[in-house]
Amino acid sequence: MITYPQLTDTGGERLDLHNASIDEPAAAAGRCGMVHLPTGRICRAPARHDGGCEFGAAS
């Protein structure tokens, strides 16, 4: 059986902000901010959303 590390309380810090594929201004605005690297589109869904990303034009 494979065990996966469990997340601990990070005090609300978004660890994904340390990822180069996250748009920091979008993330600071409470959005997911994931960047679709081939197109440069940014996910505008709320942070920590369920399901796939909703990519829109970069602003």
Phi and psi in radians as a Rosetta constraint file:
Dihedral C 1 N 2 CA 2 C 2 CIRCULARHARMONIC -1.616 0.35
Dihedral N 2 CA 2 C 2 N 3 CIRCULARHARMONIC 2.282 0.35
Dihedral C 2 N 3 CA 3 C 3 CIRCULARHARMONIC -1.852 0.35
Dihedral N 3 CA 3 C 3 N 4 CIRCULARHARMONIC 2.530 0.35
Dihedral C 3 N 4 CA 4 C 4 CIRCULARHARMONIC -1.951 0.35
Dihedral N 4 CA 4 C 4 N 5 CIRCULARHARMONIC 2.541 0.35
Dihedral C 4 N 5 CA 5 C 5 CIRCULARHARMONIC -1.113 0.35
Dihedral N 5 CA 5 C 5 N 6 CIRCULARHARMONIC 2.468 0.35
Dihedral C 5 N 6 CA 6 C 6 CIRCULARHARMONIC -1.627 0.35
Dihedral N 6 CA 6 C 6 N 7 CIRCULARHARMONIC 2.471 0.35
Dihedral C 6 N 7 CA 7 C 7 CIRCULARHARMONIC -1.259 0.35
Dihedral N 7 CA 7 C 7 N 8 CIRCULARHARMONIC 2.450 0.35
Dihedral C 7 N 8 CA 8 C 8 CIRCULARHARMONIC -1.816 0.35
Dihedral N 8 CA 8 C 8 N 9 CIRCULARHARMONIC 2.927 0.35
Dihedral C 8 N 9 CA 9 C 9 CIRCULARHARMONIC -1.119 0.35
Dihedral N 9 CA 9 C 9 N 10 CIRCULARHARMONIC 2.094 0.35
Dihedral C 9 N 10 CA 10 C 10 CIRCULARHARMONIC -1.825 0.35
Dihedral N 10 CA 10 C 10 N 11 CIRCULARHARMONIC 0.193 0.35
Dihedral C 10 N 11 CA 11 C 11 CIRCULARHARMONIC 1.204 0.35
Dihedral N 11 CA 11 C 11 N 12 CIRCULARHARMONIC 0.415 0.35
Dihedral C 11 N 12 CA 12 C 12 CIRCULARHARMONIC 1.536 0.35
Dihedral N 12 CA 12 C 12 N 13 CIRCULARHARMONIC -0.054 0.35
Dihedral C 12 N 13 CA 13 C 13 CIRCULARHARMONIC -1.159 0.35
Dihedral N 13 CA 13 C 13 N 14 CIRCULARHARMONIC 2.363 0.35
Dihedral C 13 N 14 CA 14 C 14 CIRCULARHARMONIC -1.549 0.35
Dihedral N 14 CA 14 C 14 N 15 CIRCULARHARMONIC 1.791 0.35
Dihedral C 14 N 15 CA 15 C 15 CIRCULARHARMONIC -1.154 0.35
Dihedral N 15 CA 15 C 15 N 16 CIRCULARHARMONIC -0.411 0.35
Dihedral C 15 N 16 CA 16 C 16 CIRCULARHARMONIC -1.197 0.35
Dihedral N 16 CA 16 C 16 N 17 CIRCULARHARMONIC -0.232 0.35
Dihedral C 16 N 17 CA 17 C 17 CIRCULARHARMONIC -1.178 0.35
Dihedral N 17 CA 17 C 17 N 18 CIRCULARHARMONIC -0.252 0.35
Dihedral C 17 N 18 CA 18 C 18 CIRCULARHARMONIC -1.508 0.35
Dihedral N 18 CA 18 C 18 N 19 CIRCULARHARMONIC 0.116 0.35
Dihedral C 18 N 19 CA 19 C 19 CIRCULARHARMONIC -1.708 0.35
Dihedral N 19 CA 19 C 19 N 20 CIRCULARHARMONIC 2.298 0.35
Dihedral C 19 N 20 CA 20 C 20 CIRCULARHARMONIC -1.156 0.35
Dihedral N 20 CA 20 C 20 N 21 CIRCULARHARMONIC -0.283 0.35
Dihedral C 20 N 21 CA 21 C 21 CIRCULARHARMONIC -1.641 0.35
Dihedral N 21 CA 21 C 21 N 22 CIRCULARHARMONIC 0.315 0.35
Dihedral C 21 N 22 CA 22 C 22 CIRCULARHARMONIC -1.907 0.35
Dihedral N 22 CA 22 C 22 N 23 CIRCULARHARMONIC 2.230 0.35
Dihedral C 22 N 23 CA 23 C 23 CIRCULARHARMONIC -1.375 0.35
Dihedral N 23 CA 23 C 23 N 24 CIRCULARHARMONIC 1.964 0.35
Dihedral C 23 N 24 CA 24 C 24 CIRCULARHARMONIC -1.101 0.35
Dihedral N 24 CA 24 C 24 N 25 CIRCULARHARMONIC -0.753 0.35
Dihedral C 24 N 25 CA 25 C 25 CIRCULARHARMONIC -1.070 0.35
Dihedral N 25 CA 25 C 25 N 26 CIRCULARHARMONIC -0.687 0.35
Dihedral C 25 N 26 CA 26 C 26 CIRCULARHARMONIC -1.159 0.35
Dihedral N 26 CA 26 C 26 N 27 CIRCULARHARMONIC -0.730 0.35
Dihedral C 26 N 27 CA 27 C 27 CIRCULARHARMONIC -1.140 0.35
Dihedral N 27 CA 27 C 27 N 28 CIRCULARHARMONIC -0.675 0.35
Dihedral C 27 N 28 CA 28 C 28 CIRCULARHARMONIC -1.138 0.35
Dihedral N 28 CA 28 C 28 N 29 CIRCULARHARMONIC -0.444 0.35
Dihedral C 28 N 29 CA 29 C 29 CIRCULARHARMONIC -1.494 0.35
Dihedral N 29 CA 29 C 29 N 30 CIRCULARHARMONIC 0.109 0.35
Dihedral C 29 N 30 CA 30 C 30 CIRCULARHARMONIC 1.557 0.35
Dihedral N 30 CA 30 C 30 N 31 CIRCULARHARMONIC 0.200 0.35
Dihedral C 30 N 31 CA 31 C 31 CIRCULARHARMONIC -1.695 0.35
Dihedral N 31 CA 31 C 31 N 32 CIRCULARHARMONIC 2.902 0.35
Dihedral C 31 N 32 CA 32 C 32 CIRCULARHARMONIC -1.023 0.35
Dihedral N 32 CA 32 C 32 N 33 CIRCULARHARMONIC -0.956 0.35
Dihedral C 32 N 33 CA 33 C 33 CIRCULARHARMONIC 1.427 0.35
Dihedral N 33 CA 33 C 33 N 34 CIRCULARHARMONIC 0.055 0.35
Dihedral C 33 N 34 CA 34 C 34 CIRCULARHARMONIC -1.104 0.35
Dihedral N 34 CA 34 C 34 N 35 CIRCULARHARMONIC 2.324 0.35
Dihedral C 34 N 35 CA 35 C 35 CIRCULARHARMONIC -1.737 0.35
Dihedral N 35 CA 35 C 35 N 36 CIRCULARHARMONIC 2.264 0.35
Dihedral C 35 N 36 CA 36 C 36 CIRCULARHARMONIC -1.420 0.35
Dihedral N 36 CA 36 C 36 N 37 CIRCULARHARMONIC 1.784 0.35
Dihedral C 36 N 37 CA 37 C 37 CIRCULARHARMONIC -1.006 0.35
Dihedral N 37 CA 37 C 37 N 38 CIRCULARHARMONIC -0.696 0.35
Dihedral C 37 N 38 CA 38 C 38 CIRCULARHARMONIC -1.127 0.35
Dihedral N 38 CA 38 C 38 N 39 CIRCULARHARMONIC -0.532 0.35
Dihedral C 38 N 39 CA 39 C 39 CIRCULARHARMONIC -1.936 0.35
Dihedral N 39 CA 39 C 39 N 40 CIRCULARHARMONIC -0.323 0.35
Dihedral C 39 N 40 CA 40 C 40 CIRCULARHARMONIC 1.396 0.35
Dihedral N 40 CA 40 C 40 N 41 CIRCULARHARMONIC 0.097 0.35
Dihedral C 40 N 41 CA 41 C 41 CIRCULARHARMONIC -1.291 0.35
Dihedral N 41 CA 41 C 41 N 42 CIRCULARHARMONIC 2.635 0.35
Dihedral C 41 N 42 CA 42 C 42 CIRCULARHARMONIC -2.059 0.35
Dihedral N 42 CA 42 C 42 N 43 CIRCULARHARMONIC 2.401 0.35
Dihedral C 42 N 43 CA 43 C 43 CIRCULARHARMONIC -1.260 0.35
Dihedral N 43 CA 43 C 43 N 44 CIRCULARHARMONIC 2.175 0.35
Dihedral C 43 N 44 CA 44 C 44 CIRCULARHARMONIC -1.751 0.35
Dihedral N 44 CA 44 C 44 N 45 CIRCULARHARMONIC 0.090 0.35
Dihedral C 44 N 45 CA 45 C 45 CIRCULARHARMONIC -1.201 0.35
Dihedral N 45 CA 45 C 45 N 46 CIRCULARHARMONIC 2.772 0.35
Dihedral C 45 N 46 CA 46 C 46 CIRCULARHARMONIC -1.051 0.35
Dihedral N 46 CA 46 C 46 N 47 CIRCULARHARMONIC 2.668 0.35
Dihedral C 46 N 47 CA 47 C 47 CIRCULARHARMONIC -0.980 0.35
Dihedral N 47 CA 47 C 47 N 48 CIRCULARHARMONIC 2.493 0.35
Dihedral C 47 N 48 CA 48 C 48 CIRCULARHARMONIC 1.001 0.35
Dihedral N 48 CA 48 C 48 N 49 CIRCULARHARMONIC 0.667 0.35
Dihedral C 48 N 49 CA 49 C 49 CIRCULARHARMONIC -1.302 0.35
Dihedral N 49 CA 49 C 49 N 50 CIRCULARHARMONIC 2.761 0.35
Dihedral C 49 N 50 CA 50 C 50 CIRCULARHARMONIC -1.473 0.35
Dihedral N 50 CA 50 C 50 N 51 CIRCULARHARMONIC 2.669 0.35
Dihedral C 50 N 51 CA 51 C 51 CIRCULARHARMONIC 1.376 0.35
Dihedral N 51 CA 51 C 51 N 52 CIRCULARHARMONIC -2.935 0.35
Dihedral C 51 N 52 CA 52 C 52 CIRCULARHARMONIC -1.330 0.35
Dihedral N 52 CA 52 C 52 N 53 CIRCULARHARMONIC 2.892 0.35
Dihedral C 52 N 53 CA 53 C 53 CIRCULARHARMONIC -1.332 0.35
Dihedral N 53 CA 53 C 53 N 54 CIRCULARHARMONIC 2.684 0.35
Dihedral C 53 N 54 CA 54 C 54 CIRCULARHARMONIC -1.965 0.35
Dihedral N 54 CA 54 C 54 N 55 CIRCULARHARMONIC 1.633 0.35
Dihedral C 54 N 55 CA 55 C 55 CIRCULARHARMONIC -1.436 0.35
Dihedral N 55 CA 55 C 55 N 56 CIRCULARHARMONIC 2.319 0.35
Dihedral C 55 N 56 CA 56 C 56 CIRCULARHARMONIC -2.245 0.35
Dihedral N 56 CA 56 C 56 N 57 CIRCULARHARMONIC 3.067 0.35
Dihedral C 56 N 57 CA 57 C 57 CIRCULARHARMONIC -1.097 0.35
Dihedral N 57 CA 57 C 57 N 58 CIRCULARHARMONIC 2.489 0.35
Dihedral C 57 N 58 CA 58 C 58 CIRCULARHARMONIC -1.186 0.35
Dihedral N 58 CA 58 C 58 N 59 CIRCULARHARMONIC 2.518 0.35
